[in-house]
Amino acid sequence: MNIQYFDMPLLEVESFNGHRKVMQRLAFGVREGYIGRGQETTVAEILELEESELRKIPYFGTKYFELFSKMKDDFESSTSIGPHKGENLECEDFDELYNLSLRVYLNLMNLEEGDLKALKKLESKGLGTSVSSLITLNQKELVQVDGIGEAAISGALNIKKLCVSELVKALRGEVDLEGFKSSVLLPSKVDGLTIEALDSLLIEDLDAFIKNLSSNEEFIFVRRWGFTEEKETLQEIGNCLNLTRERVRQIEKGLKDKFRSEKRLTGGMIASIVESNMRCLST
């Protein structure tokens, strides 16, 4: 169902998408007077119904309850501000979670393509994409922003959910953010990281990046970045792949930009780590 319909009367919703089956059954219950308050009953009100009320709808059995529960979880996790359903954090815990979010940033390399597109859309609309901004996203506010569609909102709210979950784990001691043990979040400060640890992180990032490339992209990447015995020219690679020299150059540039933007450590961080280790060696 299109998320912008959350506060609309249920009977005015024309598209239910992934929740079509259960929503059509609920709409039947509203039309026939089994549930709700008539024509004005909103989707939000339907999601608040208790099991005893839903049982008033004929043939609303176990399968429908499962579908209703899944739909309700989807909406509650995406519309809440702060921790999503299931984390059970108190208000003061959220303050702690928010403070932690100020000290981390997103690991773009492990995000799905749709989520990356959602981030770019948020940026294009002047919205914050820091972790602290993402965990306070509100669905109702997002749908009011012109030019942000359902896919972008869904992706943004999914990232929010991932961030909150990982921050909660960090607060509980279940994941070590400072030790780069999170697949979602990265520490913004890398004080004390050794050259050996730096090498390990970069190699891990390269391996992960290459695994997600197409066969042609991998062929170009490893041969232009010197992972073979001898770096090959654009023309040599183009001859092998039946591509023009210019097309190989375009692909290479795209891959370089993508890796540089997605690797866990920025250029500034790498320089800081090297400089810090050099100072230690000179003392």
Backbone bond lengths (Angstrom), bond angles and torsions (degrees), N, CA, C in turn:
res aa  C-N    CA-C-N  psi(-1)  N-CA   C-N-CA  omega(-1)  CA-C   N-CA-C  phi
1 M - - - 1.455 - - 1.519 110.12 -
2 N 1.309 116.98 137.94 1.457 120.74 178.51 1.517 109.77 -60.92
3 I 1.349 117.57 124.25 1.455 121.56 -172.92 1.518 113.44 -65.47
4 Q 1.318 117.90 -17.49 1.451 118.70 -179.29 1.534 111.33 -73.45
5 Y 1.350 117.58 -9.34 1.452 122.05 -179.82 1.528 112.88 -86.27
6 F 1.305 118.63 5.93 1.461 122.68 -172.78 1.529 112.04 -52.43
7 D 1.324 118.39 -43.09 1.469 121.94 -176.87 1.524 112.88 -100.79
8 M 1.320 117.17 11.58 1.463 120.60 178.33 1.519 110.73 -87.42
9 P 1.335 117.53 153.41 1.465 120.12 171.18 1.521 109.58 -57.48
10 L 1.288 117.34 134.92 1.459 121.97 -175.78 1.531 111.81 -56.05
11 L 1.318 116.88 -40.69 1.454 120.18 -174.98 1.528 113.33 -72.08
12 E 1.340 117.16 -9.26 1.461 120.52 177.37 1.516 112.74 -95.23
13 V 1.319 116.88 -6.57 1.465 120.96 -179.79 1.522 109.08 -77.27
14 E 1.332 115.21 127.89 1.463 119.73 -176.02 1.527 113.24 -99.34
15 S 1.335 117.16 -21.89 1.465 119.80 -176.90 1.519 109.98 -130.69
16 F 1.349 116.11 128.33 1.460 120.81 -178.92 1.516 112.63 -109.48
17 N 1.329 117.53 -10.72 1.473 123.08 179.40 1.523 112.16 46.17
18 G 1.351 118.33 -122.49 1.456 122.20 -173.34 1.508 115.26 -65.49
19 H 1.346 117.56 -15.54 1.465 120.48 -178.47 1.524 111.56 -111.39
20 R 1.314 116.04 25.86 1.465 120.69 -173.68 1.526 113.17 -56.63
21 K 1.323 117.78 -49.24 1.457 121.27 -171.77 1.525 111.89 -60.84
22 V 1.322 117.07 -50.84 1.461 119.66 -177.29 1.525 111.36 -71.19
23 M 1.344 117.82 -35.85 1.458 119.94 -178.96 1.523 111.50 -69.14
24 Q 1.304 117.77 -34.20 1.462 120.07 176.43 1.528 110.69 -65.92
25 R 1.336 115.49 -36.35 1.466 118.84 178.20 1.527 110.72 -68.74
26 L 1.319 116.06 -38.95 1.463 120.73 178.28 1.531 110.49 -66.85
27 A 1.335 115.92 -38.70 1.463 119.77 178.16 1.531 110.43 -62.56
28 F 1.325 116.24 -38.23 1.463 120.69 175.72 1.528 110.00 -60.16
29 G 1.345 116.02 -43.24 1.455 120.09 179.89 1.518 112.78 -62.20
30 V 1.335 116.31 -36.97 1.462 120.95 178.61 1.525 110.60 -70.27
31 R 1.333 116.99 -46.83 1.476 121.27 -177.95 1.526 111.88 -60.51
32 E 1.333 114.78 -38.16 1.458 119.21 -176.57 1.525 112.94 -88.72
33 G 1.316 117.23 -1.04 1.456 120.61 175.72 1.514 115.88 82.68
34 Y 1.349 117.31 14.65 1.464 119.51 179.41 1.528 111.40 -76.99
35 I 1.320 117.09 -32.05 1.463 121.61 -179.62 1.528 109.59 -137.93
36 G 1.346 115.51 166.14 1.450 120.69 173.88 1.514 113.26 79.49
37 R 1.330 114.13 -167.86 1.466 121.35 -177.46 1.526 110.55 -123.96
38 G 1.312 114.69 33.03 1.448 119.06 176.92 1.513 113.87 95.09
39 Q 1.326 115.87 -153.89 1.461 122.93 -173.09 1.525 114.25 -58.88
40 E 1.340 117.60 -26.08 1.463 121.17 -175.27 1.522 113.79 -89.16
41 T 1.313 118.46 0.31 1.464 121.57 -178.64 1.524 110.27 -60.78
42 T 1.341 117.24 122.68 1.469 121.16 -177.09 1.522 111.43 -89.93
43 V 1.329 114.63 164.08 1.460 120.62 175.35 1.528 110.04 -59.23
44 A 1.333 116.50 -41.74 1.466 120.79 179.95 1.520 111.20 -58.42
45 E 1.333 116.71 -41.50 1.466 120.74 179.56 1.524 111.14 -66.66
46 I 1.302 116.29 -38.32 1.463 120.33 178.81 1.523 110.55 -61.61
47 L 1.332 116.02 -39.78 1.463 120.28 -177.97 1.519 112.39 -67.62
48 E 1.330 117.03 -17.11 1.463 121.04 179.98 1.525 113.03 -91.42
49 L 1.326 117.68 -2.69 1.460 121.10 -176.69 1.527 111.83 -65.43
50 E 1.331 115.14 141.88 1.463 121.37 177.05 1.530 109.75 -85.28
51 E 1.322 115.24 164.72 1.464 120.75 -178.32 1.520 111.63 -58.93
52 S 1.328 117.03 -39.65 1.464 121.14 -178.35 1.529 111.14 -61.24
53 E 1.334 116.96 -34.69 1.459 120.75 179.09 1.523 111.11 -73.85
54 L 1.325 115.60 -40.88 1.461 119.96 -179.63 1.523 111.87 -64.52
55 R 1.312 117.24 -30.61 1.469 121.18 -179.01 1.526 112.56 -67.88
56 K 1.318 116.12 -12.16 1.463 119.99 177.66 1.532 110.87 -71.66
57 I 1.354 116.24 -19.82 1.463 120.59 -179.78 1.531 108.59 -78.90
58 P 1.319 118.88 125.16 1.472 120.55 179.54 1.523 112.54 -56.14
59 Y 1.319 116.31 136.35 1.462 123.74 175.86 1.532 113.67 61.87
60 F 1.326 116.58 23.65 1.468 119.82 174.98 1.532 106.77 -88.73
61 G 1.342 114.93 84.17 1.460 121.13 -172.58 1.516 114.09 -97.21
62 T 1.334 115.07 -160.59 1.466 122.19 -174.32 1.522 112.92 -56.20
63 K 1.340 117.07 -43.66 1.461 120.79 -178.25 1.522 110.62 -62.72
64 Y 1.320 117.43 -40.89 1.457 120.39 179.43 1.526 111.36 -68.17
65 F 1.324 116.79 -36.13 1.466 119.46 177.56 1.528 110.86 -64.27
66 E 1.336 116.61 -39.10 1.459 120.44 177.51 1.529 110.88 -63.25
67 L 1.325 116.50 -43.97 1.468 120.89 179.38 1.529 110.93 -65.63
68 F 1.328 115.72 -39.21 1.470 120.28 179.32 1.525 110.35 -65.36
69 S 1.324 116.65 -42.81 1.466 121.18 -179.68 1.526 110.99 -62.67
70 K 1.335 116.85 -42.56 1.468 120.80 178.79 1.522 110.68 -64.19
71 M 1.315 116.82 -44.46 1.454 120.90 179.74 1.526 110.81 -62.30
72 K 1.322 116.46 -42.10 1.466 121.19 -179.69 1.525 110.62 -64.18
73 D 1.319 116.60 -42.65 1.470 120.21 177.73 1.522 111.14 -61.52
74 D 1.329 116.93 -41.63 1.464 121.20 179.47 1.524 111.14 -59.77
75 F 1.322 115.86 -45.14 1.457 119.95 -178.49 1.519 111.98 -70.99
76 E 1.330 117.16 -42.66 1.460 119.76 -176.90 1.523 111.54 -67.18
77 S 1.326 117.20 -36.23 1.460 119.54 -179.94 1.517 111.98 -72.07
78 S 1.333 116.73 -28.07 1.460 119.50 -176.27 1.518 113.92 -91.74
79 T 1.328 118.75 -21.62 1.458 119.81 -175.90 1.506 113.52 -98.72
80 S 1.322 118.74 -14.40 1.462 120.36 -177.63 1.514 111.50 -71.55
81 I 1.333 116.40 153.28 1.449 122.16 171.46 1.517 106.11 -100.92
82 G 1.316 116.47 130.53 1.456 118.99 -177.84 1.513 109.64 90.85
83 P 1.358 118.37 -156.36 1.455 122.93 -175.57 1.520 111.80 -58.02
84 H 1.337 116.32 141.40 1.442 119.75 -179.14 1.512 111.07 -84.55
85 K 1.289 115.20 169.20 1.449 121.57 -175.66 1.521 111.32 -53.47
86 G 1.324 115.10 135.89 1.448 120.26 177.36 1.508 113.62 105.44
87 E 1.331 118.17 -15.40 1.458 119.99 -178.10 1.525 111.90 -85.27
88 N 1.354 117.30 -27.28 1.461 121.85 175.62 1.519 113.56 53.79
89 L 1.312 116.93 45.62 1.456 120.76 177.69 1.514 110.47 -91.21
90 E 1.319 116.56 141.22 1.454 120.73 174.00 1.525 108.78 -79.42
91 C 1.344 116.20 169.80 1.457 120.90 -176.61 1.522 111.68 -58.23
92 E 1.365 116.02 -44.09 1.455 118.06 -178.55 1.524 111.65 -67.17
93 D 1.346 116.27 -27.44 1.456 119.85 176.54 1.519 110.69 -68.48
94 F 1.330 117.29 -35.54 1.445 119.42 178.32 1.528 110.62 -66.86
95 D 1.324 117.04 -35.58 1.467 119.30 175.40 1.520 110.20 -59.35
96 E 1.318 115.79 -41.77 1.463 120.71 178.85 1.530 110.29 -66.09
97 L 1.327 115.46 -40.90 1.454 120.60 178.54 1.532 110.50 -63.34
98 Y 1.320 116.26 -42.79 1.462 120.43 -179.83 1.532 110.70 -64.22
99 N 1.324 117.06 -41.90 1.466 120.46 178.68 1.528 110.81 -61.56
100 L 1.333 115.83 -38.51 1.462 119.32 177.68 1.532 110.60 -66.46
101 S 1.321 117.03 -35.84 1.463 120.81 -178.84 1.526 111.82 -63.29
102 L 1.332 117.09 -23.25 1.465 121.18 178.97 1.523 112.17 -74.04
103 R 1.331 116.37 -13.06 1.462 120.60 -175.54 1.532 112.91 -109.07
104 V 1.323 116.12 13.40 1.462 119.94 -179.37 1.537 110.09 -137.14
105 Y 1.328 115.88 167.15 1.455 120.60 173.45 1.524 108.92 -142.01
106 L 1.325 116.40 168.11 1.456 121.79 -174.04 1.521 112.91 -73.98
107 N 1.322 115.45 141.73 1.460 121.90 171.48 1.523 107.24 -90.12
108 L 1.320 116.84 95.12 1.460 121.48 -174.55 1.518 112.96 -65.54
109 M 1.322 116.98 -25.56 1.455 120.23 -174.74 1.524 112.10 -63.77
110 N 1.320 117.54 -26.80 1.462 120.11 -176.31 1.529 113.62 -102.01
111 L 1.324 117.07 8.43 1.458 119.91 178.20 1.522 110.66 -86.55
112 E 1.330 115.72 147.82 1.458 120.71 175.95 1.531 109.79 -69.13
113 E 1.324 115.98 156.99 1.462 120.64 -178.06 1.530 111.43 -58.28
114 G 1.321 116.46 -39.87 1.459 120.02 179.52 1.517 112.65 -64.07
115 D 1.334 116.05 -36.14 1.467 120.19 178.62 1.526 110.90 -70.26
116 L 1.328 116.59 -37.53 1.471 120.21 177.07 1.526 110.69 -63.36
117 K 1.325 116.14 -40.50 1.461 120.29 177.46 1.524 110.71 -63.98
118 A 1.333 116.01 -37.16 1.464 120.26 178.88 1.527 110.60 -63.65
119 L 1.329 116.80 -40.86 1.468 120.54 177.99 1.530 110.77 -62.11
120 K 1.324 116.44 -43.84 1.466 119.96 179.63 1.523 111.06 -62.74
121 K 1.334 115.96 -36.85 1.457 119.74 178.87 1.523 110.69 -66.48
122 L 1.334 116.95 -41.61 1.467 120.51 177.45 1.527 110.38 -60.84
123 E 1.321 116.10 -44.52 1.465 120.95 179.78 1.520 110.94 -62.09
124 S 1.330 116.73 -40.81 1.466 120.47 -178.72 1.522 112.03 -65.30
125 K 1.327 116.41 -22.23 1.464 120.96 179.01 1.526 112.19 -98.12
126 G 1.336 115.70 8.64 1.454 119.79 177.38 1.512 114.28 76.54
127 L 1.319 117.28 18.18 1.468 121.13 179.98 1.526 110.09 -93.35
128 G 1.313 116.69 148.60 1.456 121.39 -178.28 1.515 112.47 -69.75
129 T 1.340 115.62 142.36 1.464 120.28 178.29 1.532 111.58 -123.57
130 S 1.326 116.25 14.43 1.468 119.10 173.10 1.523 107.86 -70.38
131 V 1.314 117.11 161.77 1.459 120.37 -179.84 1.526 110.58 -60.64
132 S 1.325 117.09 -40.40 1.465 120.23 179.93 1.527 111.53 -63.61
133 S 1.332 116.44 -32.79 1.476 119.88 177.21 1.520 110.81 -75.02
134 L 1.319 116.40 -40.42 1.456 121.15 -175.97 1.527 112.46 -65.44
135 I 1.331 117.32 -38.55 1.472 118.62 -175.97 1.523 112.41 -74.58
136 T 1.318 117.67 -9.29 1.462 120.21 176.82 1.525 111.91 -110.02
137 L 1.335 116.55 14.81 1.454 120.23 176.08 1.520 110.68 -60.83
138 N 1.316 115.32 144.76 1.455 120.67 179.07 1.520 108.86 -127.02
139 Q 1.304 115.99 125.74 1.456 121.45 -176.65 1.522 112.05 -58.48
140 K 1.319 117.08 -43.93 1.460 120.44 -176.49 1.526 111.45 -64.08
141 E 1.334 116.36 -32.93 1.465 119.85 177.75 1.526 110.83 -74.50
142 L 1.329 116.47 -38.37 1.465 120.29 -178.64 1.528 112.43 -62.98
143 V 1.330 116.50 -39.26 1.461 118.72 -177.18 1.527 111.81 -69.16
144 Q 1.321 116.76 -13.57 1.459 120.21 178.08 1.525 112.46 -85.84
145 V 1.335 117.12 -9.22 1.461 121.30 -178.28 1.525 109.71 -84.85
146 D 1.311 117.04 120.85 1.463 121.53 179.93 1.527 110.66 -62.78
147 G 1.317 115.29 135.23 1.462 119.93 174.84 1.507 115.05 90.29
148 I 1.332 117.96 -1.05 1.463 120.59 176.21 1.519 108.51 -104.51
149 G 1.315 116.05 111.43 1.450 120.80 -177.03 1.515 113.75 -86.84
150 E 1.316 114.51 -179.17 1.462 120.77 -177.28 1.519 112.57 -61.50
151 A 1.333 117.12 -40.62 1.470 120.51 -178.66 1.525 111.03 -62.60
152 A 1.334 116.70 -43.55 1.465 120.71 -179.86 1.522 110.94 -66.38
153 I 1.321 117.17 -40.78 1.470 120.73 179.16 1.523 109.76 -65.22
154 S 1.326 116.19 -44.02 1.464 120.14 179.09 1.521 111.05 -60.90
155 G 1.349 116.82 -43.10 1.461 120.54 178.65 1.511 112.26 -64.06
156 A 1.335 116.52 -42.76 1.459 120.75 -179.76 1.523 111.57 -63.49
157 L 1.332 116.09 -41.64 1.461 119.95 -179.84 1.523 111.59 -70.74
158 N 1.322 116.54 -29.19 1.466 119.56 175.30 1.522 110.74 -67.52
159 I 1.340 116.25 -41.20 1.462 120.15 176.97 1.523 110.02 -63.04
160 K 1.318 116.04 -41.44 1.469 120.26 177.17 1.529 110.34 -56.23
161 K 1.312 115.85 -46.42 1.461 120.61 -179.04 1.528 111.27 -61.78
162 L 1.344 116.15 -43.25 1.464 120.62 178.82 1.530 111.15 -61.89
163 C 1.333 115.55 -44.06 1.465 120.59 -178.38 1.525 111.31 -63.54
164 V 1.331 115.94 -47.35 1.467 119.90 -179.05 1.526 110.30 -60.76
165 S 1.333 115.83 -45.15 1.460 119.87 -179.25 1.526 111.52 -59.64
166 E 1.331 116.54 -42.54 1.466 120.59 -177.50 1.533 111.17 -71.82
167 L 1.321 116.83 -37.06 1.464 120.40 177.38 1.525 110.71 -65.01
168 V 1.309 115.84 -40.11 1.470 120.39 178.03 1.532 110.37 -62.00
169 K 1.332 116.10 -43.52 1.463 120.22 178.46 1.526 110.70 -61.44
170 A 1.330 115.50 -39.15 1.469 119.61 -179.93 1.527 110.32 -65.36
171 L 1.322 117.27 -42.23 1.460 120.88 179.77 1.524 111.60 -65.31
172 R 1.305 115.67 -30.27 1.470 120.45 179.46 1.527 112.18 -85.76
173 G 1.323 116.70 -2.56 1.457 120.24 179.89 1.507 113.86 79.98
174 E 1.332 117.12 16.92 1.455 120.98 -177.31 1.527 112.83 -89.46
175 V 1.336 117.30 -14.95 1.457 120.62 177.98 1.525 108.74 -143.96
176 D 1.325 116.10 139.40 1.462 122.39 -177.50 1.529 109.80 -98.11
177 L 1.326 115.87 99.36 1.464 119.65 -179.58 1.520 111.76 -67.46
178 E 1.316 117.15 -42.02 1.464 121.00 -177.90 1.520 111.96 -64.43
179 G 1.326 115.72 -25.82 1.459 120.05 -179.79 1.521 113.15 -93.76
180 F 1.348 116.66 13.36 1.462 122.44 178.63 1.532 111.90 58.94
181 K 1.322 116.28 38.16 1.464 120.56 -179.20 1.521 112.70 -95.42
182 S 1.323 117.96 -1.49 1.459 121.81 178.25 1.519 110.11 -94.57
183 S 1.322 116.08 138.31 1.462 119.90 177.36 1.525 111.77 -86.28
184 V 1.342 116.60 -6.76 1.469 121.32 -175.48 1.521 112.50 -111.09
185 L 1.337 116.77 -42.06 1.461 121.60 -173.49 1.528 111.87 -118.36
186 L 1.328 114.81 150.22 1.461 121.40 -179.05 1.522 109.49 -128.84
187 P 1.337 117.72 146.10 1.470 119.98 178.33 1.522 110.97 -71.34
188 S 1.325 116.72 140.49 1.470 120.26 -179.43 1.524 111.65 -80.97
189 K 1.343 116.58 -16.27 1.456 120.78 176.66 1.523 109.47 -117.22
190 V 1.323 116.17 137.93 1.464 120.52 -176.14 1.526 110.47 -123.84
191 D 1.315 116.98 30.48 1.462 120.81 179.04 1.526 110.46 -57.98
192 G 1.317 116.12 131.74 1.459 120.47 175.66 1.515 114.72 90.84
193 L 1.332 118.33 -2.83 1.461 120.22 179.23 1.525 109.30 -72.39
194 T 1.319 116.48 131.17 1.468 120.73 -178.19 1.520 111.57 -83.40
195 I 1.337 115.16 164.84 1.464 120.42 176.62 1.527 109.89 -61.46
196 E 1.317 116.53 -38.15 1.470 120.64 179.54 1.524 110.59 -62.65
197 A 1.336 116.19 -43.09 1.466 120.27 178.69 1.528 110.70 -66.21
198 L 1.331 115.52 -38.08 1.464 120.58 177.16 1.521 110.41 -60.67
199 D 1.326 117.03 -48.55 1.466 121.45 178.33 1.519 111.07 -56.72
200 S 1.326 115.77 -43.76 1.461 120.82 -178.50 1.528 111.64 -63.06
201 L 1.326 116.69 -43.07 1.461 120.80 179.32 1.525 111.78 -63.77
202 L 1.329 115.95 -43.59 1.464 119.54 -179.15 1.524 111.87 -66.23
203 I 1.325 116.35 -39.10 1.466 120.06 178.32 1.528 110.32 -65.82
204 E 1.338 116.68 -42.38 1.464 120.59 177.44 1.524 110.76 -60.28
205 D 1.336 115.91 -42.29 1.465 120.25 179.68 1.520 111.66 -65.08
206 L 1.322 116.29 -40.87 1.468 120.34 178.09 1.526 111.00 -62.88
207 D 1.326 116.34 -45.68 1.465 120.55 -179.89 1.524 110.84 -60.51
208 A 1.343 115.74 -45.89 1.464 120.44 -178.91 1.524 110.95 -64.84
209 F 1.328 116.30 -39.00 1.462 121.02 -179.31 1.520 111.11 -65.99
210 I 1.324 116.21 -46.04 1.463 121.12 -177.56 1.527 111.21 -64.93
211 K 1.325 116.99 -35.53 1.470 120.43 -178.92 1.519 112.55 -62.08
212 N 1.327 116.76 -25.89 1.459 120.83 -176.92 1.533 113.43 -95.82
213 L 1.330 116.62 5.89 1.458 120.42 179.97 1.522 111.39 -88.57
214 S 1.319 115.37 154.42 1.460 119.60 172.66 1.525 108.22 -72.16
215 S 1.320 117.58 169.51 1.472 120.55 -177.75 1.532 110.87 -61.82
216 N 1.336 117.79 -41.79 1.465 120.72 178.82 1.529 111.44 -66.65
217 E 1.335 116.72 -42.39 1.460 120.64 179.66 1.523 111.09 -62.95
218 E 1.340 116.55 -42.59 1.465 120.08 178.76 1.525 110.54 -64.00
219 F 1.326 116.52 -41.81 1.462 121.42 179.29 1.529 110.35 -57.54
220 I 1.327 116.08 -45.89 1.463 120.98 -179.06 1.525 111.03 -69.86
221 F 1.306 116.34 -44.59 1.466 121.22 -175.32 1.528 112.02 -60.74
222 V 1.324 116.90 -50.49 1.469 119.55 -174.79 1.524 111.96 -70.78
223 R 1.321 116.88 -28.60 1.464 119.18 -178.79 1.521 113.05 -85.46
224 R 1.294 117.04 -26.16 1.462 119.14 178.32 1.527 112.38 -89.35
225 W 1.334 117.25 -21.51 1.469 120.42 179.35 1.526 111.79 -95.83
226 G 1.316 117.04 4.35 1.455 119.69 173.66 1.504 115.49 82.03
227 F 1.346 117.63 26.56 1.464 119.77 178.47 1.530 111.38 -87.00
228 T 1.318 116.93 -0.90 1.461 121.16 174.19 1.530 108.03 -104.61
229 E 1.312 116.92 179.64 1.462 120.30 -177.04 1.527 111.36 -59.32
230 E 1.317 116.50 -36.43 1.459 119.98 -179.24 1.526 109.06 -143.97
231 K 1.317 116.18 133.13 1.459 120.91 179.60 1.523 109.70 -62.18
232 E 1.318 116.42 130.55 1.458 121.02 -176.73 1.527 111.11 -94.75
233 T 1.313 116.49 155.00 1.461 121.11 179.88 1.529 109.86 -80.27
234 L 1.319 115.47 164.10 1.464 120.86 177.07 1.522 110.63 -59.22
235 Q 1.331 116.72 -40.71 1.461 121.05 -178.27 1.523 111.33 -66.60
236 E 1.325 117.13 -41.66 1.461 120.80 179.90 1.527 110.52 -62.19
237 I 1.320 116.09 -43.58 1.469 119.90 179.48 1.521 110.25 -67.32
238 G 1.346 116.13 -40.77 1.455 119.99 178.96 1.516 112.30 -61.30
239 N 1.326 116.78 -38.30 1.460 121.07 178.32 1.524 111.18 -63.17
240 C 1.320 116.15 -38.99 1.469 121.06 -179.70 1.525 111.77 -68.72
241 L 1.321 116.57 -36.63 1.466 121.27 -174.51 1.522 113.30 -100.56
242 N 1.334 116.34 0.73 1.467 120.82 -177.33 1.532 111.01 60.27
243 L 1.325 115.17 42.73 1.455 122.42 178.03 1.522 109.19 -122.63
244 T 1.318 116.28 155.29 1.459 119.00 176.35 1.521 110.34 -73.58
245 R 1.310 115.73 159.43 1.464 121.30 177.73 1.529 110.85 -58.65
246 E 1.326 116.45 -40.60 1.465 121.04 -179.05 1.527 111.47 -66.32
247 R 1.331 116.41 -38.88 1.474 119.28 179.29 1.522 110.99 -66.06
248 V 1.315 117.12 -39.48 1.466 120.95 176.98 1.521 109.97 -62.43
249 R 1.342 116.28 -41.37 1.468 120.40 178.95 1.523 111.26 -62.35
250 Q 1.338 117.38 -40.52 1.460 121.60 179.78 1.529 111.20 -64.20
251 I 1.322 115.57 -44.09 1.468 120.10 179.63 1.518 110.58 -64.50
252 E 1.339 115.53 -43.25 1.463 120.39 179.18 1.526 111.29 -59.68
253 K 1.316 116.65 -45.27 1.464 120.73 -179.96 1.526 110.86 -62.34
254 G 1.334 116.13 -42.96 1.460 120.04 179.05 1.518 112.06 -61.57
255 L 1.325 116.48 -40.71 1.463 121.15 179.76 1.530 111.32 -67.59
256 K 1.321 116.68 -41.06 1.463 120.62 178.96 1.525 110.52 -62.98
257 D 1.324 115.81 -46.03 1.468 119.76 -179.76 1.522 110.93 -63.09
258 K 1.320 116.11 -40.50 1.462 120.94 -178.71 1.525 110.95 -65.41
259 F 1.334 116.18 -45.05 1.461 118.90 -179.42 1.521 111.14 -65.40
260 R 1.325 117.14 -43.42 1.458 120.59 -178.93 1.520 112.09 -63.35
261 S 1.323 117.02 -33.40 1.459 119.90 -179.41 1.522 112.83 -80.94
262 E 1.345 116.87 -25.11 1.458 120.12 -174.60 1.519 114.43 -100.55
263 K 1.318 118.46 -19.87 1.465 118.87 -179.07 1.532 109.70 -60.92
264 R 1.327 115.90 152.30 1.455 120.29 -171.37 1.523 114.38 -67.82
265 L 1.312 117.23 -30.63 1.463 120.09 -178.45 1.521 110.46 -108.09
266 T 1.319 116.57 130.56 1.461 120.24 177.07 1.525 109.60 -74.75
267 G 1.329 115.65 166.64 1.463 119.54 178.12 1.513 111.85 -59.86
268 G 1.323 116.28 -38.13 1.460 120.33 178.45 1.511 112.52 -64.29
269 M 1.331 116.29 -39.47 1.468 120.57 178.66 1.527 111.00 -64.90
270 I 1.333 115.50 -43.89 1.468 119.76 -179.78 1.521 110.16 -61.05
271 A 1.326 116.30 -44.66 1.464 120.65 179.00 1.529 110.82 -62.02
272 S 1.332 116.57 -40.10 1.465 121.21 -179.97 1.528 111.42 -65.22
273 I 1.342 116.35 -40.44 1.468 120.89 179.62 1.527 110.47 -65.23
274 V 1.326 115.98 -45.87 1.465 120.21 179.36 1.527 110.62 -61.82
275 E 1.327 115.61 -45.28 1.471 120.14 -179.60 1.510 111.21 -62.63
276 S 1.326 117.21 -41.12 1.456 121.87 -179.76 1.528 111.32 -63.56
277 N 1.337 115.77 -42.87 1.460 120.79 179.76 1.531 111.61 -68.87
278 M 1.322 116.16 -34.36 1.462 120.13 177.75 1.545 110.70 -65.81
279 R 1.321 115.16 -39.57 1.469 119.40 177.52 1.512 111.63 -63.05
280 C 1.324 115.82 -39.18 1.472 120.31 179.81 1.534 110.12 -64.45
281 L 1.336 116.40 -38.38 1.456 120.33 -178.78 1.534 111.75 -68.96
282 S 1.340 115.61 -30.54 1.477 119.38 -176.45 1.516 112.87 -84.17
283 T 1.346 117.44 -9.69 1.476 120.01 179.82 1.494 112.00 -95.43
